[in-house]
């Protein structure tokens, strides 16, 4: 018999096929560009997805999810405890 494979850490923390699908949709929608854009922190390359209203409030509704670079996502943290930064318009890409 085959040995059962261990769960990945992300799966153990609550990653599901549905979350991974939504995450991919948000990253594609935002074209892989960080939408938080915290000055002095942002790397612009989004690999994370940020819950703008807090997961407990809106769940994983993609209307309340934005692409974020790891640095901005960690800087902002839990949106129910700290406000998201004001959007910064991009004048050059």
HTML snippet that shows the backbone in 3Dmol.js (N, CA, C, O; Angstrom):
<script src="https://3Dmol.org/build/3Dmol-min.js"></script>
<div id="view" style="width:600px;height:400px;position:relative"></div>
<script>
const pdb = `
ATOM      1  N   UNK A   1       0.836  -1.197   0.000  1.00  0.00           N
ATOM      2  CA  UNK A   1       0.000   0.000   0.000  1.00  0.00           C
ATOM      3  C   UNK A   1       0.869   1.244   0.000  1.00  0.00           C
ATOM      4  O   UNK A   1       1.958   1.263   0.573  1.00  0.00           O
ATOM      5  N   UNK A   2       0.367   2.285  -0.654  1.00  0.00           N
ATOM      6  CA  UNK A   2       1.073   3.559  -0.660  1.00  0.00           C
ATOM      7  C   UNK A   2       0.950   4.236   0.693  1.00  0.00           C
ATOM      8  O   UNK A   2      -0.071   4.135   1.374  1.00  0.00           O
ATOM      9  N   UNK A   3       2.013   4.924   1.062  1.00  0.00           N
ATOM     10  CA  UNK A   3       1.989   5.695   2.303  1.00  0.00           C
ATOM     11  C   UNK A   3       1.207   6.987   2.069  1.00  0.00           C
ATOM     12  O   UNK A   3       1.372   7.615   1.024  1.00  0.00           O
ATOM     13  N   UNK A   4       0.360   7.398   3.013  1.00  0.00           N
ATOM     14  CA  UNK A   4      -0.336   8.672   2.849  1.00  0.00           C
ATOM     15  C   UNK A   4       0.661   9.826   2.908  1.00  0.00           C
ATOM     16  O   UNK A   4       1.602   9.808   3.701  1.00  0.00           O
ATOM     17  N   UNK A   5       0.442  10.824   2.061  1.00  0.00           N
ATOM     18  CA  UNK A   5       1.330  11.973   2.062  1.00  0.00           C
ATOM     19  C   UNK A   5       0.907  12.958   3.141  1.00  0.00           C
ATOM     20  O   UNK A   5      -0.276  13.105   3.450  1.00  0.00           O
ATOM     21  N   UNK A   6       1.898  13.622   3.700  1.00  0.00           N
ATOM     22  CA  UNK A   6       1.614  14.614   4.727  1.00  0.00           C
ATOM     23  C   UNK A   6       0.972  15.849   4.097  1.00  0.00           C
ATOM     24  O   UNK A   6       1.263  16.201   2.953  1.00  0.00           O
ATOM     25  N   UNK A   7       0.097  16.499   4.860  1.00  0.00           N
ATOM     26  CA  UNK A   7      -0.510  17.736   4.385  1.00  0.00           C
ATOM     27  C   UNK A   7       0.528  18.838   4.350  1.00  0.00           C
ATOM     28  O   UNK A   7       1.435  18.875   5.182  1.00  0.00           O
ATOM     29  N   UNK A   8       0.395  19.736   3.389  1.00  0.00           N
ATOM     30  CA  UNK A   8       1.278  20.903   3.372  1.00  0.00           C
ATOM     31  C   UNK A   8       0.887  21.814   4.527  1.00  0.00           C
ATOM     32  O   UNK A   8      -0.226  21.732   5.046  1.00  0.00           O
ATOM     33  N   UNK A   9       1.803  22.676   4.921  1.00  0.00           N
ATOM     34  CA  UNK A   9       1.506  23.600   6.021  1.00  0.00           C
ATOM     35  C   UNK A   9       0.368  24.538   5.662  1.00  0.00           C
ATOM     36  O   UNK A   9      -0.476  24.829   6.510  1.00  0.00           O
ATOM     37  N   UNK A  10       0.322  25.027   4.402  1.00  0.00           N
ATOM     38  CA  UNK A  10      -0.741  25.944   4.012  1.00  0.00           C
ATOM     39  C   UNK A  10      -2.103  25.255   4.076  1.00  0.00           C
ATOM     40  O   UNK A  10      -3.093  25.870   4.472  1.00  0.00           O
ATOM     41  N   UNK A  11      -2.153  23.986   3.687  1.00  0.00           N
ATOM     42  CA  UNK A  11      -3.410  23.246   3.758  1.00  0.00           C
ATOM     43  C   UNK A  11      -3.840  23.097   5.210  1.00  0.00           C
ATOM     44  O   UNK A  11      -5.021  23.249   5.523  1.00  0.00           O
ATOM     45  N   UNK A  12      -2.917  22.806   6.082  1.00  0.00           N
ATOM     46  CA  UNK A  12      -3.229  22.633   7.499  1.00  0.00           C
ATOM     47  C   UNK A  12      -3.747  23.927   8.115  1.00  0.00           C
ATOM     48  O   UNK A  12      -4.539  23.888   9.057  1.00  0.00           O
ATOM     49  N   UNK A  13      -3.305  25.091   7.588  1.00  0.00           N
ATOM     50  CA  UNK A  13      -3.754  26.377   8.113  1.00  0.00           C
ATOM     51  C   UNK A  13      -5.086  26.810   7.521  1.00  0.00           C
ATOM     52  O   UNK A  13      -5.603  27.860   7.901  1.00  0.00           O
ATOM     53  N   UNK A  14      -5.655  26.045   6.614  1.00  0.00           N
ATOM     54  CA  UNK A  14      -6.959  26.381   6.088  1.00  0.00           C
ATOM     55  C   UNK A  14      -7.017  26.602   4.589  1.00  0.00           C
ATOM     56  O   UNK A  14      -8.066  26.995   4.079  1.00  0.00           O
ATOM     57  N   UNK A  15      -5.936  26.367   3.863  1.00  0.00           N
ATOM     58  CA  UNK A  15      -5.960  26.521   2.418  1.00  0.00           C
ATOM     59  C   UNK A  15      -6.838  25.429   1.819  1.00  0.00           C
ATOM     60  O   UNK A  15      -6.684  24.246   2.122  1.00  0.00           O
ATOM     61  N   UNK A  16      -7.745  25.848   0.976  1.00  0.00           N
ATOM     62  CA  UNK A  16      -8.619  24.892   0.307  1.00  0.00           C
ATOM     63  C   UNK A  16      -8.519  25.109  -1.199  1.00  0.00           C
ATOM     64  O   UNK A  16      -7.977  26.115  -1.656  1.00  0.00           O
ATOM     65  N   UNK A  17      -9.036  24.171  -1.951  1.00  0.00           N
ATOM     66  CA  UNK A  17      -9.048  24.315  -3.398  1.00  0.00           C
ATOM     67  C   UNK A  17      -9.805  25.586  -3.790  1.00  0.00           C
ATOM     68  O   UNK A  17      -9.377  26.298  -4.699  1.00  0.00           O
ATOM     69  N   UNK A  18     -10.918  25.879  -3.122  1.00  0.00           N
ATOM     70  CA  UNK A  18     -11.702  27.082  -3.411  1.00  0.00           C
ATOM     71  C   UNK A  18     -10.901  28.355  -3.123  1.00  0.00           C
ATOM     72  O   UNK A  18     -10.933  29.295  -3.918  1.00  0.00           O
ATOM     73  N   UNK A  19     -10.180  28.397  -1.991  1.00  0.00           N
ATOM     74  CA  UNK A  19      -9.356  29.575  -1.688  1.00  0.00           C
ATOM     75  C   UNK A  19      -8.267  29.762  -2.743  1.00  0.00           C
ATOM     76  O   UNK A  19      -8.023  30.880  -3.198  1.00  0.00           O
ATOM     77  N   UNK A  20      -7.620  28.677  -3.127  1.00  0.00           N
ATOM     78  CA  UNK A  20      -6.563  28.787  -4.136  1.00  0.00           C
ATOM     79  C   UNK A  20      -7.126  29.277  -5.467  1.00  0.00           C
ATOM     80  O   UNK A  20      -6.449  30.012  -6.185  1.00  0.00           O
ATOM     81  N   UNK A  21      -8.356  28.881  -5.810  1.00  0.00           N
ATOM     82  CA  UNK A  21      -9.009  29.349  -7.027  1.00  0.00           C
ATOM     83  C   UNK A  21      -9.293  30.854  -6.929  1.00  0.00           C
ATOM     84  O   UNK A  21      -9.013  31.603  -7.866  1.00  0.00           O
ATOM     85  N   UNK A  22      -9.844  31.289  -5.803  1.00  0.00           N
ATOM     86  CA  UNK A  22     -10.144  32.718  -5.619  1.00  0.00           C
ATOM     87  C   UNK A  22      -8.866  33.551  -5.613  1.00  0.00           C
ATOM     88  O   UNK A  22      -8.818  34.637  -6.191  1.00  0.00           O
ATOM     89  N   UNK A  23      -7.845  33.035  -4.962  1.00  0.00           N
ATOM     90  CA  UNK A  23      -6.564  33.739  -4.909  1.00  0.00           C
ATOM     91  C   UNK A  23      -6.010  33.938  -6.318  1.00  0.00           C
ATOM     92  O   UNK A  23      -5.546  35.027  -6.655  1.00  0.00           O
ATOM     93  N   UNK A  24      -6.057  32.902  -7.133  1.00  0.00           N
ATOM     94  CA  UNK A  24      -5.575  32.997  -8.509  1.00  0.00           C
ATOM     95  C   UNK A  24      -6.404  34.001  -9.309  1.00  0.00           C
ATOM     96  O   UNK A  24      -5.853  34.747 -10.118  1.00  0.00           O
ATOM     97  N   UNK A  25      -7.729  34.030  -9.092  1.00  0.00           N
ATOM     98  CA  UNK A  25      -8.588  34.991  -9.783  1.00  0.00           C
ATOM     99  C   UNK A  25      -8.216  36.431  -9.422  1.00  0.00           C
ATOM    100  O   UNK A  25      -8.144  37.297 -10.295  1.00  0.00           O
ATOM    101  N   UNK A  26      -7.984  36.679  -8.139  1.00  0.00           N
ATOM    102  CA  UNK A  26      -7.636  38.031  -7.689  1.00  0.00           C
ATOM    103  C   UNK A  26      -6.274  38.454  -8.238  1.00  0.00           C
ATOM    104  O   UNK A  26      -6.124  39.579  -8.714  1.00  0.00           O
ATOM    105  N   UNK A  27      -5.292  37.574  -8.179  1.00  0.00           N
ATOM    106  CA  UNK A  27      -3.970  37.904  -8.711  1.00  0.00           C
ATOM    107  C   UNK A  27      -4.038  38.183 -10.211  1.00  0.00           C
ATOM    108  O   UNK A  27      -3.360  39.085 -10.703  1.00  0.00           O
ATOM    109  N   UNK A  28      -4.851  37.417 -10.943  1.00  0.00           N
ATOM    110  CA  UNK A  28      -5.006  37.658 -12.373  1.00  0.00           C
ATOM    111  C   UNK A  28      -5.757  38.963 -12.629  1.00  0.00           C
ATOM    112  O   UNK A  28      -5.373  39.742 -13.502  1.00  0.00           O
ATOM    113  N   UNK A  29      -6.819  39.199 -11.875  1.00  0.00           N
ATOM    114  CA  UNK A  29      -7.605  40.428 -12.048  1.00  0.00           C
ATOM    115  C   UNK A  29      -6.742  41.671 -11.847  1.00  0.00           C
ATOM    116  O   UNK A  29      -6.850  42.642 -12.597  1.00  0.00           O
ATOM    117  N   UNK A  30      -5.883  41.629 -10.825  1.00  0.00           N
ATOM    118  CA  UNK A  30      -5.033  42.774 -10.500  1.00  0.00           C
ATOM    119  C   UNK A  30      -3.692  42.723 -11.241  1.00  0.00           C
ATOM    120  O   UNK A  30      -2.796  43.525 -10.980  1.00  0.00           O
ATOM    121  N   UNK A  31      -3.572  41.779 -12.158  1.00  0.00           N
ATOM    122  CA  UNK A  31      -2.400  41.621 -13.029  1.00  0.00           C
ATOM    123  C   UNK A  31      -1.084  41.474 -12.263  1.00  0.00           C
ATOM    124  O   UNK A  31      -0.030  41.900 -12.736  1.00  0.00           O
ATOM    125  N   UNK A  32      -1.155  40.875 -11.090  1.00  0.00           N
ATOM    126  CA  UNK A  32       0.058  40.619 -10.320  1.00  0.00           C
ATOM    127  C   UNK A  32       0.725  41.863  -9.761  1.00  0.00           C
ATOM    128  O   UNK A  32       1.902  41.834  -9.403  1.00  0.00           O
ATOM    129  N   UNK A  33      -0.032  42.963  -9.686  1.00  0.00           N
ATOM    130  CA  UNK A  33       0.513  44.232  -9.199  1.00  0.00           C
ATOM    131  C   UNK A  33      -0.106  44.538  -7.836  1.00  0.00           C
ATOM    132  O   UNK A  33      -1.323  44.460  -7.669  1.00  0.00           O
ATOM    133  N   UNK A  34       0.730  44.884  -6.875  1.00  0.00           N
ATOM    134  CA  UNK A  34       0.263  45.204  -5.524  1.00  0.00           C
ATOM    135  C   UNK A  34      -0.709  46.377  -5.568  1.00  0.00           C
ATOM    136  O   UNK A  34      -0.414  47.411  -6.167  1.00  0.00           O
ATOM    137  N   UNK A  35      -1.857  46.217  -4.939  1.00  0.00           N
ATOM    138  CA  UNK A  35      -2.866  47.269  -4.890  1.00  0.00           C
ATOM    139  C   UNK A  35      -2.775  48.099  -3.613  1.00  0.00           C
ATOM    140  O   UNK A  35      -3.451  49.123  -3.503  1.00  0.00           O
ATOM    141  N   UNK A  36      -1.964  47.688  -2.654  1.00  0.00           N
ATOM    142  CA  UNK A  36      -1.821  48.444  -1.406  1.00  0.00           C
ATOM    143  C   UNK A  36      -0.820  49.586  -1.560  1.00  0.00           C
ATOM    144  O   UNK A  36      -1.059  50.690  -1.072  1.00  0.00           O
ATOM    145  N   UNK A  37       0.281  49.329  -2.223  1.00  0.00           N
ATOM    146  CA  UNK A  37       1.283  50.341  -2.592  1.00  0.00           C
ATOM    147  C   UNK A  37       1.706  51.248  -1.437  1.00  0.00           C
ATOM    148  O   UNK A  37       1.581  52.468  -1.534  1.00  0.00           O
ATOM    149  N   UNK A  38       2.188  50.682  -0.381  1.00  0.00           N
ATOM    150  CA  UNK A  38       2.659  51.465   0.761  1.00  0.00           C
ATOM    151  C   UNK A  38       4.021  52.064   0.403  1.00  0.00           C
ATOM    152  O   UNK A  38       4.966  51.326   0.123  1.00  0.00           O
ATOM    153  N   UNK A  39       4.128  53.404   0.409  1.00  0.00           N
ATOM    154  CA  UNK A  39       5.399  54.049   0.050  1.00  0.00           C
ATOM    155  C   UNK A  39       6.548  53.587   0.951  1.00  0.00           C
ATOM    156  O   UNK A  39       6.400  53.509   2.171  1.00  0.00           O
ATOM    157  N   UNK A  40       7.676  53.288   0.343  1.00  0.00           N
ATOM    158  CA  UNK A  40       8.852  52.846   1.071  1.00  0.00           C
ATOM    159  C   UNK A  40       8.841  51.383   1.466  1.00  0.00           C
ATOM    160  O   UNK A  40       9.815  50.881   2.025  1.00  0.00           O
ATOM    161  N   UNK A  41       7.745  50.696   1.180  1.00  0.00           N
ATOM    162  CA  UNK A  41       7.608  49.286   1.546  1.00  0.00           C
ATOM    163  C   UNK A  41       7.342  48.429   0.315  1.00  0.00           C
ATOM    164  O   UNK A  41       7.898  47.339   0.184  1.00  0.00           O
ATOM    165  N   UNK A  42       6.500  48.912  -0.580  1.00  0.00           N
ATOM    166  CA  UNK A  42       5.971  48.138  -1.700  1.00  0.00           C
ATOM    167  C   UNK A  42       7.053  47.691  -2.686  1.00  0.00           C
ATOM    168  O   UNK A  42       7.936  48.460  -3.066  1.00  0.00           O
ATOM    169  N   UNK A  43       6.953  46.425  -3.083  1.00  0.00           N
ATOM    170  CA  UNK A  43       7.830  45.885  -4.127  1.00  0.00           C
ATOM    171  C   UNK A  43       7.075  45.784  -5.453  1.00  0.00           C
ATOM    172  O   UNK A  43       7.669  45.422  -6.468  1.00  0.00           O
ATOM    173  N   UNK A  44       5.795  46.092  -5.462  1.00  0.00           N
ATOM    174  CA  UNK A  44       4.842  46.076  -6.586  1.00  0.00           C
ATOM    175  C   UNK A  44       4.493  44.691  -7.120  1.00  0.00           C
ATOM    176  O   UNK A  44       3.443  44.543  -7.746  1.00  0.00           O
ATOM    177  N   UNK A  45       5.317  43.675  -6.904  1.00  0.00           N
ATOM    178  CA  UNK A  45       5.031  42.331  -7.413  1.00  0.00           C
ATOM    179  C   UNK A  45       4.160  41.581  -6.402  1.00  0.00           C
ATOM    180  O   UNK A  45       4.626  41.182  -5.334  1.00  0.00           O
ATOM    181  N   UNK A  46       2.898  41.399  -6.759  1.00  0.00           N
ATOM    182  CA  UNK A  46       1.938  40.778  -5.849  1.00  0.00           C
ATOM    183  C   UNK A  46       1.983  39.261  -5.937  1.00  0.00           C
ATOM    184  O   UNK A  46       1.830  38.681  -7.012  1.00  0.00           O
ATOM    185  N   UNK A  47       2.192  38.636  -4.801  1.00  0.00           N
ATOM    186  CA  UNK A  47       2.113  37.181  -4.702  1.00  0.00           C
ATOM    187  C   UNK A  47       1.159  36.772  -3.583  1.00  0.00           C
ATOM    188  O   UNK A  47       0.887  35.586  -3.397  1.00  0.00           O
ATOM    189  N   UNK A  48       0.652  37.758  -2.836  1.00  0.00           N
ATOM    190  CA  UNK A  48      -0.294  37.512  -1.750  1.00  0.00           C
ATOM    191  C   UNK A  48      -1.637  38.128  -2.111  1.00  0.00           C
ATOM    192  O   UNK A  48      -1.733  38.934  -3.036  1.00  0.00           O
ATOM    193  N   UNK A  49      -2.676  37.741  -1.370  1.00  0.00           N
ATOM    194  CA  UNK A  49      -3.993  38.350  -1.524  1.00  0.00           C
ATOM    195  C   UNK A  49      -4.406  38.860  -0.154  1.00  0.00           C
ATOM    196  O   UNK A  49      -4.333  38.138   0.840  1.00  0.00           O
ATOM    197  N   UNK A  50      -4.842  40.119  -0.115  1.00  0.00           N
ATOM    198  CA  UNK A  50      -5.179  40.800   1.138  1.00  0.00           C
ATOM    199  C   UNK A  50      -6.692  40.949   1.275  1.00  0.00           C
ATOM    200  O   UNK A  50      -7.369  41.346   0.326  1.00  0.00           O
ATOM    201  N   UNK A  51      -7.221  40.630   2.461  1.00  0.00           N
ATOM    202  CA  UNK A  51      -8.638  40.836   2.777  1.00  0.00           C
ATOM    203  C   UNK A  51      -8.797  42.292   3.233  1.00  0.00           C
ATOM    204  O   UNK A  51      -8.305  42.650   4.303  1.00  0.00           O
ATOM    205  N   UNK A  52      -9.466  43.129   2.451  1.00  0.00           N
ATOM    206  CA  UNK A  52      -9.554  44.553   2.774  1.00  0.00           C
ATOM    207  C   UNK A  52     -10.499  44.854   3.935  1.00  0.00           C
ATOM    208  O   UNK A  52     -10.324  45.859   4.623  1.00  0.00           O
ATOM    209  N   UNK A  53     -11.485  44.009   4.160  1.00  0.00           N
ATOM    210  CA  UNK A  53     -12.450  44.241   5.237  1.00  0.00           C
ATOM    211  C   UNK A  53     -12.306  43.255   6.390  1.00  0.00           C
ATOM    212  O   UNK A  53     -13.075  43.309   7.350  1.00  0.00           O
ATOM    213  N   UNK A  54     -11.353  42.380   6.307  1.00  0.00           N
ATOM    214  CA  UNK A  54     -11.205  41.345   7.332  1.00  0.00           C
ATOM    215  C   UNK A  54     -11.973  40.109   6.936  1.00  0.00           C
ATOM    216  O   UNK A  54     -13.122  40.189   6.502  1.00  0.00           O
ATOM    217  N   UNK A  55     -11.348  38.987   7.083  1.00  0.00           N
ATOM    218  CA  UNK A  55     -11.953  37.725   6.659  1.00  0.00           C
ATOM    219  C   UNK A  55     -13.204  37.394   7.466  1.00  0.00           C
ATOM    220  O   UNK A  55     -14.155  36.831   6.923  1.00  0.00           O
ATOM    221  N   UNK A  56     -13.218  37.733   8.749  1.00  0.00           N
ATOM    222  CA  UNK A  56     -14.377  37.425   9.583  1.00  0.00           C
ATOM    223  C   UNK A  56     -15.616  38.185   9.124  1.00  0.00           C
ATOM    224  O   UNK A  56     -16.737  37.709   9.303  1.00  0.00           O
ATOM    225  N   UNK A  57     -15.424  39.359   8.536  1.00  0.00           N
ATOM    226  CA  UNK A  57     -16.539  40.196   8.095  1.00  0.00           C
ATOM    227  C   UNK A  57     -17.086  39.772   6.739  1.00  0.00           C
ATOM    228  O   UNK A  57     -18.296  39.621   6.577  1.00  0.00           O
ATOM    229  N   UNK A  58     -16.204  39.581   5.766  1.00  0.00           N
ATOM    230  CA  UNK A  58     -16.645  39.334   4.389  1.00  0.00           C
ATOM    231  C   UNK A  58     -16.283  37.958   3.856  1.00  0.00           C
ATOM    232  O   UNK A  58     -16.619  37.628   2.718  1.00  0.00           O
ATOM    233  N   UNK A  59     -15.614  37.163   4.649  1.00  0.00           N
ATOM    234  CA  UNK A  59     -15.192  35.854   4.170  1.00  0.00           C
ATOM    235  C   UNK A  59     -14.176  35.995   3.056  1.00  0.00           C
ATOM    236  O   UNK A  59     -13.282  36.837   3.137  1.00  0.00           O
ATOM    237  N   UNK A  60     -14.296  35.194   2.030  1.00  0.00           N
ATOM    238  CA  UNK A  60     -13.372  35.236   0.907  1.00  0.00           C
ATOM    239  C   UNK A  60     -14.038  35.801  -0.348  1.00  0.00           C
ATOM    240  O   UNK A  60     -13.726  35.383  -1.463  1.00  0.00           O
ATOM    241  N   UNK A  61     -14.957  36.755  -0.160  1.00  0.00           N
ATOM    242  CA  UNK A  61     -15.636  37.410  -1.274  1.00  0.00           C
ATOM    243  C   UNK A  61     -14.606  38.197  -2.079  1.00  0.00           C
ATOM    244  O   UNK A  61     -13.936  39.073  -1.531  1.00  0.00           O
ATOM    245  N   UNK A  62     -14.469  37.896  -3.377  1.00  0.00           N
ATOM    246  CA  UNK A  62     -13.408  38.528  -4.167  1.00  0.00           C
ATOM    247  C   UNK A  62     -13.597  40.033  -4.325  1.00  0.00           C
ATOM    248  O   UNK A  62     -12.653  40.724  -4.709  1.00  0.00           O
ATOM    249  N   UNK A  63     -14.784  40.559  -4.041  1.00  0.00           N
ATOM    250  CA  UNK A  63     -14.968  42.014  -4.079  1.00  0.00           C
ATOM    251  C   UNK A  63     -14.153  42.703  -2.994  1.00  0.00           C
ATOM    252  O   UNK A  63     -13.852  43.892  -3.101  1.00  0.00           O
ATOM    253  N   UNK A  64     -13.796  41.961  -1.949  1.00  0.00           N
ATOM    254  CA  UNK A  64     -13.055  42.522  -0.823  1.00  0.00           C
ATOM    255  C   UNK A  64     -11.643  41.960  -0.721  1.00  0.00           C
ATOM    256  O   UNK A  64     -11.027  42.000   0.344  1.00  0.00           O
ATOM    257  N   UNK A  65     -11.138  41.440  -1.827  1.00  0.00           N
ATOM    258  CA  UNK A  65      -9.775  40.914  -1.880  1.00  0.00           C
ATOM    259  C   UNK A  65      -8.977  41.704  -2.902  1.00  0.00           C
ATOM    260  O   UNK A  65      -9.490  42.045  -3.968  1.00  0.00           O
ATOM    261  N   UNK A  66      -7.727  41.995  -2.583  1.00  0.00           N
ATOM    262  CA  UNK A  66      -6.844  42.681  -3.528  1.00  0.00           C
ATOM    263  C   UNK A  66      -5.491  41.986  -3.536  1.00  0.00           C
ATOM    264  O   UNK A  66      -5.076  41.386  -2.544  1.00  0.00           O
ATOM    265  N   UNK A  67      -4.817  42.077  -4.666  1.00  0.00           N
ATOM    266  CA  UNK A  67      -3.463  41.551  -4.777  1.00  0.00           C
ATOM    267  C   UNK A  67      -2.532  42.431  -3.952  1.00  0.00           C
ATOM    268  O   UNK A  67      -2.705  43.648  -3.897  1.00  0.00           O
ATOM    269  N   UNK A  68      -1.544  41.810  -3.312  1.00  0.00           N
ATOM    270  CA  UNK A  68      -0.602  42.561  -2.485  1.00  0.00           C
ATOM    271  C   UNK A  68       0.777  41.919  -2.551  1.00  0.00           C
ATOM    272  O   UNK A  68       0.910  40.700  -2.661  1.00  0.00           O
ATOM    273  N   UNK A  69       1.797  42.766  -2.480  1.00  0.00           N
ATOM    274  CA  UNK A  69       3.151  42.213  -2.372  1.00  0.00           C
ATOM    275  C   UNK A  69       3.308  41.719  -0.930  1.00  0.00           C
ATOM    276  O   UNK A  69       2.596  42.192  -0.045  1.00  0.00           O
ATOM    277  N   UNK A  70       4.204  40.797  -0.681  1.00  0.00           N
ATOM    278  CA  UNK A  70       4.369  40.272   0.677  1.00  0.00           C
ATOM    279  C   UNK A  70       4.678  41.364   1.705  1.00  0.00           C
ATOM    280  O   UNK A  70       4.165  41.319   2.823  1.00  0.00           O
ATOM    281  N   UNK A  71       5.506  42.337   1.340  1.00  0.00           N
ATOM    282  CA  UNK A  71       5.893  43.385   2.291  1.00  0.00           C
ATOM    283  C   UNK A  71       4.696  44.231   2.709  1.00  0.00           C
ATOM    284  O   UNK A  71       4.514  44.500   3.896  1.00  0.00           O
ATOM    285  N   UNK A  72       3.875  44.655   1.741  1.00  0.00           N
ATOM    286  CA  UNK A  72       2.692  45.465   2.064  1.00  0.00           C
ATOM    287  C   UNK A  72       1.672  44.656   2.858  1.00  0.00           C
ATOM    288  O   UNK A  72       1.089  45.157   3.820  1.00  0.00           O
ATOM    289  N   UNK A  73       1.458  43.405   2.456  1.00  0.00           N
ATOM    290  CA  UNK A  73       0.487  42.572   3.151  1.00  0.00           C
ATOM    291  C   UNK A  73       0.875  42.384   4.617  1.00  0.00           C
ATOM    292  O   UNK A  73       0.017  42.442   5.499  1.00  0.00           O
ATOM    293  N   UNK A  74       2.146  42.161   4.876  1.00  0.00           N
ATOM    294  CA  UNK A  74       2.600  42.003   6.259  1.00  0.00           C
ATOM    295  C   UNK A  74       2.561  43.322   7.017  1.00  0.00           C
ATOM    296  O   UNK A  74       2.259  43.341   8.211  1.00  0.00           O
ATOM    297  N   UNK A  75       2.863  44.424   6.339  1.00  0.00           N
ATOM    298  CA  UNK A  75       2.849  45.744   6.989  1.00  0.00           C
ATOM    299  C   UNK A  75       1.437  46.123   7.415  1.00  0.00           C
ATOM    300  O   UNK A  75       1.238  46.626   8.520  1.00  0.00           O
ATOM    301  N   UNK A  76       0.457  45.886   6.551  1.00  0.00           N
ATOM    302  CA  UNK A  76      -0.927  46.237   6.856  1.00  0.00           C
ATOM    303  C   UNK A  76      -1.486  45.314   7.934  1.00  0.00           C
ATOM    304  O   UNK A  76      -2.156  45.765   8.864  1.00  0.00           O
ATOM    305  N   UNK A  77      -1.207  44.034   7.805  1.00  0.00           N
ATOM    306  CA  UNK A  77      -1.688  43.081   8.803  1.00  0.00           C
ATOM    307  C   UNK A  77      -3.191  42.900   8.758  1.00  0.00           C
ATOM    308  O   UNK A  77      -3.784  42.878   7.680  1.00  0.00           O
ATOM    309  N   UNK A  78      -3.803  42.772   9.903  1.00  0.00           N
ATOM    310  CA  UNK A  78      -5.238  42.529  10.023  1.00  0.00           C
ATOM    311  C   UNK A  78      -5.995  43.835   9.802  1.00  0.00           C
ATOM    312  O   UNK A  78      -5.829  44.773  10.582  1.00  0.00           O
ATOM    313  N   UNK A  79      -6.831  43.922   8.748  1.00  0.00           N
ATOM    314  CA  UNK A  79      -7.536  45.163   8.455  1.00  0.00           C
ATOM    315  C   UNK A  79      -8.574  45.544   9.509  1.00  0.00           C
ATOM    316  O   UNK A  79      -9.023  46.690   9.537  1.00  0.00           O
ATOM    317  N   UNK A  80      -8.959  44.616  10.368  1.00  0.00           N
ATOM    318  CA  UNK A  80      -9.911  44.972  11.418  1.00  0.00           C
ATOM    319  C   UNK A  80      -9.210  45.679  12.571  1.00  0.00           C
ATOM    320  O   UNK A  80      -9.864  46.274  13.428  1.00  0.00           O
ATOM    321  N   UNK A  81      -7.873  45.614  12.594  1.00  0.00           N
ATOM    322  CA  UNK A  81      -7.107  46.271  13.658  1.00  0.00           C
ATOM    323  C   UNK A  81      -6.422  47.538  13.177  1.00  0.00           C
ATOM    324  O   UNK A  81      -6.213  48.465  13.960  1.00  0.00           O
ATOM    325  N   UNK A  82      -6.070  47.590  11.895  1.00  0.00           N
ATOM    326  CA  UNK A  82      -5.439  48.773  11.312  1.00  0.00           C
ATOM    327  C   UNK A  82      -6.093  49.068   9.975  1.00  0.00           C
ATOM    328  O   UNK A  82      -6.488  48.149   9.257  1.00  0.00           O
ATOM    329  N   UNK A  83      -6.207  50.329   9.641  1.00  0.00           N
ATOM    330  CA  UNK A  83      -6.830  50.719   8.371  1.00  0.00           C
ATOM    331  C   UNK A  83      -5.867  50.490   7.211  1.00  0.00           C
ATOM    332  O   UNK A  83      -4.651  50.605   7.361  1.00  0.00           O
ATOM    333  N   UNK A  84      -6.432  50.166   6.058  1.00  0.00           N
ATOM    334  CA  UNK A  84      -5.619  50.043   4.852  1.00  0.00           C
ATOM    335  C   UNK A  84      -5.114  51.423   4.449  1.00  0.00           C
ATOM    336  O   UNK A  84      -5.774  52.427   4.715  1.00  0.00           O
ATOM    337  N   UNK A  85      -3.957  51.479   3.816  1.00  0.00           N
ATOM    338  CA  UNK A  85      -3.459  52.778   3.355  1.00  0.00           C
ATOM    339  C   UNK A  85      -4.331  53.307   2.228  1.00  0.00           C
ATOM    340  O   UNK A  85      -4.996  52.538   1.534  1.00  0.00           O
ATOM    341  N   UNK A  86      -4.326  54.626   2.049  1.00  0.00           N
ATOM    342  CA  UNK A  86      -5.074  55.231   0.951  1.00  0.00           C
ATOM    343  C   UNK A  86      -4.441  54.797  -0.371  1.00  0.00           C
ATOM    344  O   UNK A  86      -3.219  54.677  -0.456  1.00  0.00           O
ATOM    345  N   UNK A  87      -5.255  54.561  -1.401  1.00  0.00           N
ATOM    346  CA  UNK A  87      -4.692  54.161  -2.697  1.00  0.00           C
ATOM    347  C   UNK A  87      -3.769  55.243  -3.255  1.00  0.00           C
ATOM    348  O   UNK A  87      -4.033  56.438  -3.120  1.00  0.00           O
ATOM    349  N   UNK A  88      -2.694  54.802  -3.877  1.00  0.00           N
ATOM    350  CA  UNK A  88      -1.737  55.711  -4.511  1.00  0.00           C
ATOM    351  C   UNK A  88      -1.885  55.567  -6.019  1.00  0.00           C
ATOM    352  O   UNK A  88      -1.664  54.483  -6.558  1.00  0.00           O
ATOM    353  N   UNK A  89      -2.257  56.650  -6.714  1.00  0.00           N
ATOM    354  CA  UNK A  89      -2.378  56.524  -8.173  1.00  0.00           C
ATOM    355  C   UNK A  89      -1.045  56.255  -8.821  1.00  0.00           C
ATOM    356  O   UNK A  89      -0.024  56.803  -8.407  1.00  0.00           O
ATOM    357  N   UNK A  90      -1.048  55.411  -9.837  1.00  0.00           N
ATOM    358  CA  UNK A  90       0.158  55.105 -10.593  1.00  0.00           C
ATOM    359  C   UNK A  90       0.205  56.026 -11.806  1.00  0.00           C
ATOM    360  O   UNK A  90      -0.759  56.104 -12.567  1.00  0.00           O
ATOM    361  N   UNK A  91       1.307  56.714 -11.985  1.00  0.00           N
ATOM    362  CA  UNK A  91       1.468  57.572 -13.151  1.00  0.00           C
ATOM    363  C   UNK A  91       2.408  56.947 -14.163  1.00  0.00           C
ATOM    364  O   UNK A  91       2.410  57.334 -15.331  1.00  0.00           O
ATOM    365  N   UNK A  92       3.208  55.984 -13.727  1.00  0.00           N
ATOM    366  CA  UNK A  92       4.123  55.274 -14.617  1.00  0.00           C
ATOM    367  C   UNK A  92       4.069  53.802 -14.301  1.00  0.00           C
ATOM    368  O   UNK A  92       3.967  53.416 -13.137  1.00  0.00           O
ATOM    369  N   UNK A  93       4.137  52.958 -15.347  1.00  0.00           N
ATOM    370  CA  UNK A  93       4.131  51.513 -15.153  1.00  0.00           C
ATOM    371  C   UNK A  93       5.424  50.936 -15.567  1.00  0.00           C
ATOM    372  O   UNK A  93       5.615  49.723 -15.478  1.00  0.00           O
TER     373      UNK A  93
END
`;
const viewer = $3Dmol.createViewer("view");
viewer.addModel(pdb, "pdb");
viewer.setStyle({}, {cartoon: {color: "spectrum"}});
viewer.zoomTo();
viewer.render();
</script>
